[in-house]
Amino acid sequence: MSDFDMKALEGKIEKSKSMLKEDLSTVRAGRANAALVDKVMVEYYGTPTPLKALANISVPEPRTLLISPFDPKSIPEIEKGINIANIGINPVNDGKVVRLQIPQVTEERRKELTKVVKKMGEDTKVAVRNLRRDANDKVKKMEKAGDFTEDDSKKTLEDIQKLIDKAVKDIDSIVADKEKEIMEV
């Protein structure tokens, strides 16, 4: 009867949601979070290397990120990598570790950040709706080709819509959680 792959659609939706979570983790909310330096690359012996491969990253205090390199000689490169990554925080080193003091976020900046977060959520919803459109088109083509009866087609389209509605609800929830985190003082 049907060879429409609902699992593949679910997989693409999950991938969209996890990309959103990953993108949101890099939005600074005034609280230290190791994900803030996830995308920092460090030139280590001539090779661009992810910071998390060169050091332990911990959060000893709510607004401090502590980077303890496995090789203390790499501290200058780590500082340089953080500055190049342009995360808006100047690294401070004491010869053994690098500290990032997360500045307090102003009310105005928090409102700007919530707008950025909302836009990321909207972009993800657009991507999910595009997945729906592609899936619906495929089902309609299958019905035209005789692979689906009209009833099967209708049922599959309803299932796709249910999946998309749930995904949009999940995205809204992810965005709301991040907004709440940003607005916390």
Buried (B, 14 or more C-beta within 10 A) or exposed (E): EBEBEEEEBBEBBEEBBEBBBEBBBBBBBBBBBBBBBBBBBBBBEEEEBBBBEBBEBEBEEEEEBBBEBEEEEBBEBBBEBBEEBEBEBEBEBEEEBBBBEBEEBEEEBBEEBBEBBBEBBEBBBEBBEEBBEEBBEBBBEBBEEEBBEEEBBEBBBEBBEEBBEEBBEBBEEBBEEBBEBBBEE
